[in-house]
Amino acid sequence: MPYRPPLIAREFFVADPPELPVRADGEEGLSAVTRAEVVASDAMGVTLKGSTSADETLVVQLSVAGEGVIRVRLSQDADARTRSARAIDMVTPGRYAGAAVEAGHSRVVLDAGSLRAEVRLSPWNLRFTDRAGRTLVEQDPGRPDISGRLRTLPFGRSSADGAVVAYHETFLAPADEAFSGFGESFTPLDKRGQRPLMWNFDAFGAESQRAYKNVPFYLSSRGYGLLVDSGAPVEFDMCQSTHSAVQIVVPDDLIDYYVIAGPTPSEVLARFDGLTGRPVLPPKWAFGTWISSGFFRDNQERVLERARRIRERGIPCDVLHLDTYWQTENHWSDLRWDPRSFPDPVGMLASLKEQGFRVCLWMNPYVSHLSPAFAEAAERGFFLRRPDGEVYVADSWHGSHPACGIVDFTDPAAVEWFQGLLRDRLREGVDVFKTDFAEGVPADAVASNGMRGADLHNVYTLLFNDAVAAVTREVAGHGLVWARSSFLGGQRHPAQWSGDVDAVYPSMGSTIRGGLAHGLSGVPFWSHDAGGFTGTPTPDLYIRWAQFGALSPLVRFHGTTSREPWEFPPHAERAAIEALRLRYRLMPYIYSAAVTAAETGAPMMRALCVDFPDDPVAWQADLEYMLGTDLLVAPMTSADGARKVYLPSGVWVDYWTGERVDGGRYVTVSPPLDRIPLFARHGALIPVTEPGDTVAENPRVTLLAFGVPEGESRTTIRDLDGDTTVTAVRDGDRLVVTAEGPKQIEGVEFVGPGAPVVIN
């Protein structure tokens, strides 16, 4: 177990990562590749025999894995695979017809179009350049310190007690290089100086480097990305141990990584998706409001009353979420209705559907040892086991609820059993499941396929969400889940939310950071608990968080206490409802951004560096974001009533006042409580509609025009009926608007000084 000083709160976790052993003093057990010779080559890559500083022979393989993508492998065995591949393959390398390989006696060059790898064979060195020859990233040559020992871990491996324990790689990092990614990391967006560990934690909030969702991938401000293919607890030292180097430690049977060219973050993410899978677009109704029962006792009468109030009070809402107490207390998660609290679930679901509601049910992959389902599953061998063969009954709830068995998703029979329980609920009329937890596989657990928990831990969430998504798609026709944990390739599991965040302003700020980092890790469809999860928000925080939620990719109200708007003072209820009406008014714009995100991998909620990669401030400004390409959102993250907003270069228009503001600087804003700081690019055309109770299938669209452009403005409205391209061109004192596609533009409203409009 990791060392913990006394009196640190909330640090207990049933599934801590295993610690790497410590090498003996000096460099005993350290192997660095020092030279290599070509063994074989073809049009896509080269295999090299690498000699090490420890007189070992290792296999180095470099290959083109797509246009702008080069793969590097170092192992003892040329056929070695990451240990997590026993459960699931997370990366699928592609091919590039234009690839070229030059393999000489002293030098090897791989050309992947927009990316090149140049290898010096003796002494060994590897660097990556862009098409023009500019260095993107280069291995640290392993300079020794004054004692003669290496100060960074070289391209090689380490042993302890006679066994290989990890492979590693180190890259030089220029002093101005910024890094982001690594999944839903709640720490500052620029990860320089941090040490992310790829291990899914039950993070107990959004205030530390512990993360529910890790992705062993990062983006660099120098125009490239780097992906490590391993389900192990990979450690990235991002210039923490030494400010001039990035060090990567992979406790696996090899190191297998991909360098991905940009130069922009969007281009890197598009190529990343080519390796790990395209994001799945949620159904359109999922972009409406989700309102939860909250984490306390619920029943059928309350659910129906909640639905009645929502419609009666004009609160836009598409999804009602029933949390833990739809099941019998202490039986979680056996996926069976509590017959006392929900005597007629089929009738209830039918009634909710008539009112326009979809229904989401909470669940997780742990089954309480008190549930009747536990004995059945244990007898059939459907749970993970301890090394001695006994069922692993784990304290997954940290003492607050009964211990549980953990469903073994490496066993096809266990998957089918579990899906059968879900299938029953879906056939009754349930639309989607909230897939909670899944970070609790202990390191010493054993799966039916022979995997140890340390190797299964991270990829377990992929197996879990795959199983739920598959049966949901089979019955409901879509693969949507609402997931807490994720890993590499998890963009195929929309949607994901930020976990159990505290209901305080600082946690809202760190939640924004988590969403931005996750978006830069290839996951565009993300959300959070509006109002915070743990505790009760103050009325002003409830308003501010509702505004942030309304302008997030997806929005859900959920917490340990009620987040129903009428449970707050009237002014807070009004402001929250107005925020949701703004979301539903912007739905044509939001859904268009969602369709584009699914196709390209670029996030809906975009760190500024996505659209302004050459602006150094854009890699640091992590309490604001672009929603789509034309709206800049800056949630109020403190109770002070004022904040600084960085506006990138260009001209911006205040959404509320129409005031034009020059960018390239910080501005101070002090919005009233019922307004969130929101800016549009000058000249932007934002499609909007009349907000209703639910998301409209085929909305009537008007345009908001944020100023008259000097040249041409263009936007594409993307909907179920196809794409409509809208163009606006100045013609003297007129703005001529043309639409091509199925949508009819019913009008144009100017925000700020306008001009007469002609619609063709």
N, C-alpha and C positions, 0 to 999 in steps of 0.2 A: 504494500500500500504506500502511496506517496506520503512524504512527511507533511504533517499539518501542525502548525503551532496551536497551542490550546486556545479555546474560546473564540474560534472562528465559526460564525453562524452559517448554516445551510450548506455545508460542504459534504454531507453524507451522500454517498452514491453507491448503489449495490454493484455497479459494473465499472469500476475504475480501470484505467488502462494499465497494462503490465509495464513495469519499468525495465528499461534496457540495462543489462549488466554493465558494470564499470570495468574498463580495461585496466591492466596493471600499469604502474608508473612507466613513463616513457612512451615509446611508440611500438612496443611489443603488441602484436595482433593487428597492426595497421597495414593495409595493403593499398598502394597507390599505383595506378597504371602509369608506367614510365615510358614505354615505347610499344609499338605494335607493328605487325606486318600483315599484308593482305593475304587472306586465305582463299577467298572467292568473291566475285563481284558479278553483277548483272546490271540491266538497265534501271533497276529500281533501288539497288543498294549494294552494300559491301559487308563482308564478314571478315573480322580481323582477329588475329591471335595477339592478345595483350599480355605483355610481361609486366610484373609488378615489382615494387620495392621489396617485397617479401619473397622474391623468387618463386612466385606462383604464376600460373598461366590461366588467364580468364578470357572469355569470349566477348568481344565488342561487336555489336551489330548496329549499323546505321542504315536507314532506309527512308525513301520518300513515301509518305503515307497520305498524300493528297497534294493538291496545288497549295503551296505555301505552308506545308506541314512536313517536318522531318522527325523521325522517331529514332531514339537512342536507347540501346539495351546493353547492360553489363551483367554477366552471369557466369557461373561455373559451367553451365550446360547450355548449349545453343538452343535447346528446346524447352528451357525453363519457362514456367508460367507463374504469375503471381498466385499466392495461395488462395486468394478470394475467388479466383476463376473456377474453383471447384464448385462454387455455388452459382456464380453468375458472371458473364462477360460484360464489362462496363464500357469497353472501348472497341470500336471496329475500325481498324485502319483502312483508308481508301487507297486509290491509285491515281497517278497523274501521268497522262499519256506523253506529256512533254518532259518528263524526268530525264536527267542526264547524269551519268556517273563517270568520273575520271579517277582511276585507281592506279597510282604510280608507286615507285619504290620509296619515295620520301613524302608523298603528299596524296591526299584523297579529297576530292571535291564532289559534293552532291548538289545538284541544281533542281530545286522544286518550284521554279518559276519566281515567285515573289520572295522566296527564302533560299539561302544557300548555306551549306555546312562546309567548312574548310578544316581539314585535319592535317596537322603535322605529325608524322609518325614517330620521329625520334629527335629530341625528346617530345613526348606526347603533348599535344595541345589541340583543343577543339573550339572553334568559334563559329557563330552564326551571323550572317550579314543579310541585308536586303538586296534587292536586284541590282542596286547601284553600287554595292560594295560597302555600304555603311555598316559598321559593327552594331548589331543589336544586343548580343550578349556573348560573353566569352568565359570559358573556364578559368578559374583562378589557377595559376601555374603552381601554387603550393609553396610559396616562399617561406623559408624557415625563420623563426625568431632568433634572438641573440644566443639562445641556448643550443641552436641547431635543430630544434624540433619544429614540425609544422604547426602553424597557428590556426589552420582551418582543415576541415576534413576533405581530403582530395577525392577525385574521381576514382573510386575503389571500394573497399569493404573493410569491415572491422570484425575481429574475433575476440571472444572472451572465454576463458576456460576451455580452449581448444575447439570451440564451435563458432561458426559464422553467425553473427547476430544482426548485422545490418549492412546494406550497401549505401553509398553516399555520393553526393555531387556538390560542387561548390562553384559559384559564378561570381565574377567581379561585378560590383555595383557602383556605377558612378555616383558622385555625391548628390546629384540632383534627381536621381531616379526615384520615382514613386511607384508603389505597388498596391493592388487591391484585388479582392476576390476572396477565396477560401470558404465560400459558402456564407451562411447567415452569421457573420461575425459582428458582434455588437460594439466592438472597439472602434476607434477612429478609422475612417475610410482608408487612409494611407497606412498600410501595414508596415512600413519601414520602422524598424526598432521593436517590432513585435515578434512573437514566437508561436505562431499558430500550430496547434496539435490536432491532427485529423482523427478525432475520437468523438463520437456522438455522445453528449452528456444529457441527462435530465438537468437542464441548466439552471432551474429555479429562478428564471428571470432573464433580464437583458442587460446585466450590469458587469459582465466579466468576459474573459476570452473563452469560457466554456460555452459551447454552441450545440444546439439541437441538430443542426444541419451543417455538415462539413463537406467541402468539395476540394480535393487536392489539385487546385488550379489557381493560377494568379495571372493578372494582367499587369503589364508594365507601361509606364508613361513613355518608354522608348519605342513603343510600337510593336510589341509582341506579347504572346501569352505562353505559359508553360503549364503542362498537364502531366501529373504523375499517375500512371495506371497501377494502382494498388489499393486494396481495401484495408491494409494494415494501418496502424497509428503512425502515419508519416508525420515527421516533424520538419517544419520550415523555420529556419532561423533567418529572419528577414533583416539582416544587418544589425542584429542585437548583440551577438558575441563580439563581432567586429563590424564597424560601420561600413566597411568597404566590400563586404561579401555576403551573398545569400548562400546558405548551406541547407542541404536537403538530406535527411536521414530516413531511410526506408527499411524498416525491420521485416524484410521479406526475403524470398529466395533470389531476387534480382532487383535491379533498378531499371525501370522501363518508363521513359518519359518522352513527351512530344513537345517540340518547340513549334509555335504556331505564329505565322506572320500576320500583321495587320495591313497597313499601319494603324488604322483606327480601331478602337475597341469594338465597334460594330462588326468590322471585318474579322477580327479575331474570334468573336463569339459565333459568327456564321460558320467559320471553319471548325470551331470547337463542337458545334452541333453536328457537323458532318462526321465527327468521330464518335460522339456520345448519344446522338439522337435528337431529332427536332422536338421542340416543345409541343405539347398537346393543347389545343384550344378548348377551353371550357365551353359548355353550352351557354347560349346568350343569357338565359335567366340567371346564371351564376354571377353575373356582373351587377345584379340588383342587391338590395340590402338583405343581409342575413341577421336575424334577431334570435337570440338564444334564451333558453330557459334559465341559464345561469347554473352555477355549480352548487345547487341546493335542491331540496326535495321538490318534485314536480308531480303532476297528475293530469289525467285526461281533461278534467273540468278546467284546470288552470290553462292548459294549452288552448282550448277552444275559446276561453275568455280572452286570452292574449291575442288571438287572431281577431276576435271581434273588436277589441279596442284599437288594434293597429288600423283596421279598415275604417272604423268610426272616426278616428282622429286624423285621418288623411296622411298616415305615415307610409311613404313608399317602401314596399317590402316584397321580396319574392320568395325568401326561404325562411322557414321556422326551424331552428335547431333545438333538438331535445338532447340535453346532456345526460350525465351518468344515470340519473334516477328514472329513466324509462325502464331500466332493469331493476331486479330485486336487489336491495342493498346487501352488500357483502358477497354478491354473486358475480360481480363484474370480472370479466366481460364474457358472459356465456350467451349473449345475444338473444335473450328471451325476455319478452315483456313481463313486467311486474303485473300479475293479474289483478291485484288489489287496486293499484293506482291507475291501471289502464285496462279496464274490463272489456272494452270494445275498440281495440286499436284500428281494425279495418274500417269501422264506421267513422272513427275520428279522422283517419287519413282521407277518406272519401269526402268528408265535410270540408277539410282544409283545401283539398284540390278544387272543390267547387268555388272556393273563395279566392282562388288564384295563387295558393301557396304550394311551394315544394317543401319537402320535409327531409331534414338531415338527422341522422342518429349518431350519437357518440359511441365509440367502441375502441378497443385496443387488442393487442395480440396476447394478453395475459389472462388466464382463467383462474379465478379465486379457488383455493383448495376447499372452500366451503360450498362451492356450486356443485349440483348434481352432475354437471357436464365434466367436471374435473376427473371423477373416477372413470368415466367412460373413456376420455381421451388418454388418461394415464395408462389404463389397461391395454389400449391399442397402440401405445408407444408414440403418441403424437406430441410429446413435450421434449424439450431439451433435457439432457441428463447430466448428472455429476460424473466426475471421472470414475467413481465406483459403480456406475450403472443405475443409481437411484434417480428418480425424477428430481430435477432441479427446482425446488420450491423456493422462489426468491422473494425478498422483501421489496418488491417493485414500487410500493407506495410509501416507502421510508417510514414504516411503522404506523401510518395513519389509517390503513385498511388491511384486510387479510393478505397474507402472502399468496403467491400465484405460481402456477405452471406457465411456461413460456412456449407457445406453439412453435413447433419445429417445421419451418417452411422449406427446409431442404428435403423433406419427406413428401412425395406427391400424394400419398394417402392422407396425410395430415392436412395438406392444402385443400384437397377435395372435401374433407370433413368440415373444415372451417368455412369454405365457400358455401357449403350446403346450408349452414346456419344463416349466412348472409342472404342467400338466395330466397329463403323463406320470407325474410323481411322485405326484400325488394318486390316480390310477387304480391305482397299485401298492399304495396303502394308507396313504400319508402323510396326516395329519389337518390340519396347520396349518403355516404358515411364519413364521419370525422374520424380519421385514423390517428388516434392519439398514441403517445409513448413510442415504444419500439427502440429506445436507447438502452434497454436494460439487459442485454445479453452479457452475462458474466464472462470474464476472460478464461475461466477454467471450465466452462460448460462444454458439452460434447454433443454434436449433432448426429443425425442418423447417417449422414454421408461421411462421417469421420472427421469433419472439421472441428477444430477447437474454437472456443468462444472468441479468442483474441482475433482470429482471422474472419470470423463470421460477424462480429459485432457491428461494424459499419454497414456492411452490405445487407444485413438482416432487414433494414428498413426498406430496401428496394424489393426484396422478396415479399415482404408484408404488403406493401402498397401495390405491387404487381398483382398479387392474389385478389385483393379487394377491387382494384380497377377492372380486372378481367371479368369477374362475376357481375359487376355493375354494368359493364358494357354489354354483357350477354343479355341481361334482363331489362335494363333501363335504356340501353342504346347509346351510352356515353361512358367514358372512363374517368370521370371526375371523382377525386377524393379531396378531403380537407385535412392535409397531413401536417404533423408536427415535426417529424424527423425525416431526413433525406440524406442522400449521398451522391456520388458522381453518377450522372445520368438521370437524376431525379426530376429533370424538367419534363419527363413524360408523365409525371404525377401532379397535375394541377388539381387543387390549389394547395399552397402551403402557407401556414401562418406562424407567427413569431413566438408562440409558446406563452408561458405563464409570466407575463410582464407585470411588475408592480404598478399600481395606480397612482403614480407620482410623476411630476413633470420630467425629472431627469431620465426616467425610464422611457418616456415617450421619445426623448431625443435619441437615446441609444437604440430604440426600436427603428427609428428612421435610418440610422447607420446600418443596422442589420439588413433592412430591406434593400438598401443601395448596394451593399456588398454582395447580397444574394443575387441581385439582378446582374451584377458584373461577373457572376459565376454561372450564368446561363439559364437562370430560372426567372422567367418574366411574370408569372402569375402568383402573386404573394399578397399576404394580408397580415392582420394583427387584430388583437382584441380591442376594439374601440372603447375607450374609457379605462383601459388597463384591466388586467385580470385579478390580481391579488389586492383585496381591500376595496374601498369605496372611493371613487374620485370626488373631489370637490365639484360643485356645479360649474365653475369656470373651466376646470380641467376637462370635465365631461364635454363641454362645448368645444374646446380646442381639439380634443382627441376625435370627436365626431367629425370635425372639419377635416382633420388629417385623414381619417378613415374614408370619408366621402370622396376624397381626391387621391385614393390609393388604387392599385389595380383591382382589388376586391375589398369588400367591407363587411365586417361582422361585429355585432355588439354582443359581448360575452364577458362574464366575470364571476368572482366568488359571491358577489351580491348582484342585485338586479341592475341591468343596463337598459331596461325599458324606459323610454323617454319620459313617460308620465310619472315615474318614480322620482324625478328631479323637479326642482322649482319650475314654475311656468315659463320663466324667461329662458331657462336652460332647455326645456322641452322644445320651445319654439325655435331656438337657434339650431338645435340638433336636427329638427325636421327640415328647416330651411337648408341646412347643409346637404341633407339627402335629396331634397328637391333640386338643388344645384347639380348634384351628381346625375340624377335622372334627366335633367335638362341637357347635360353634356353627353348623354349616353351615345349619340351617333359618333361623337369624337372619341369617346373612351373605347367603344367597341371597334372602331376602325383601328385604333392603336393596338388593340388586342389581336386582331387578325394579322396585322403586320408583325407583331412580336412573335406569333406562332410560326410565321414563315421565315423570319430572319434570325430569331434568337436574341435580338436586341430588346432590352427590358422595356416594359411600359413605364415603370417608375425608374427614371434614368438619372444616375449620378451625372453631374454636369460634364464630367470628362467624356461621356459618350458623344455628346454633340460639340464639345469644345476641347478636343484632346490636346491641343497645343497651348492651352491656357494653364499654367502651373497651379493657379488658384482652384481650377475646376477639379483637381485631384485631391484637394484638401477640404473644400466646402461640402460638408457632409450632413448639414441640417436643413437642406433644401434639395429640390430635385426638379427635373423636367417630367411632366406627365405627358407622354407622347412627345412629339417634336416641337410643339408650339406653346405650351403652357408651362410656366415656372411657378412652382408651389413652395412656399416657405412657412411651414406650420409654426405656430407660436409655442416654443418649448420651455417657457418659463412663465411665472405669474406676473412678471414685471410689467407686461403690457407693451413692451417695445423690444425690437430686435434689429440686428443688422442683416441685410440681405445682399448677397453678392449677385450682381447682374452682369453676365458676360458681355463681351463687346457687341455693339449694335444698339438699336433703339427698342425699348420695351414700352408696353402700354399697360397701365394699371387697369385690371379687369373691372374694378368697381367704379372708378372715377373717370377713366378715359385719359388720364394724364400721361403724356409722353415722358419717358425717363431715359437718359443716355446711360448706356452700359459701360462695362470695363471698370467698374468700381462698386464699392459697398454703398448702400443707402440705408438709412434708418427709417423703420416704419413703426407706426403706433396705431394699429387698426382697432376699431371698436370690437367688442366681444363677439358680435355676430358676423364678423368678416375675417376670413383667412387671407394673409398676403398672397395675391395671385396676379401674375403678370403674363401677358401674351407678347410674342414677337410682333413687332410692328409689321403690318401687312398681312398678318395671319388671317386665314379664313377658318373659322371654327363652326362645324355643323352642330346644330342644337335642335331640340324638339320640345314639345309641351310635356312636362313631367306628368306621369300618371301613377296609379297605385302599383303597377308592375312594369317591367321592362317590355316595351312594345316590340312585337315581332317585325312590323313594317311601319316605322314611324314616319310621320310627316316632318320634313326637314326645312329649317331656315338656316341662314348663315349669320354669324357675327363677324363683321369685318373690323379688324383693329387697325384702322388707318388706311389711307389710300396709297398703294405702293407706287413707286416711281416707274417700275416696269410691270412685271407680271406676278400675280400670286396664284398659287395652285394648291389644291387639296384633293384627296381621294376619300370619298365616303365608302366604307366597306361594310356590307351588310349581307344578310342571308339571301337577298335577291341579286347580289353581285356588286361590282365596283362602279361607282359614279365619279368621274373626274370633273372637278369644278375649277374653272379658270377665271380670274378677274384681271382685266386690263384697263389701265387708265386711257381714256379717250378725251383729251381736253379736260373739261370739268366733269366728265362723266366716268363712271366705273361700269364697264361692260362685263357682265357675268355670264359665262357659258357653261352648261352642264351636259356631259355626255355619259349616258348610262341610264339605269332604270329609275333612279331617284329624280323626282321633280323638286326643284328649289322653289319654295313658296314665298320667299322674301329674303331681304338682306337688311340687317340692323347694324348701324355703325356705332362703334364704341369710340367716343372721342369725335373730333371734327370729321365730318363726312363729305359726301358728294352725292349728286343724283345717281340713281342706279338704273341700268338697263339690264334686264335678264333675257337672254336668248334661249 
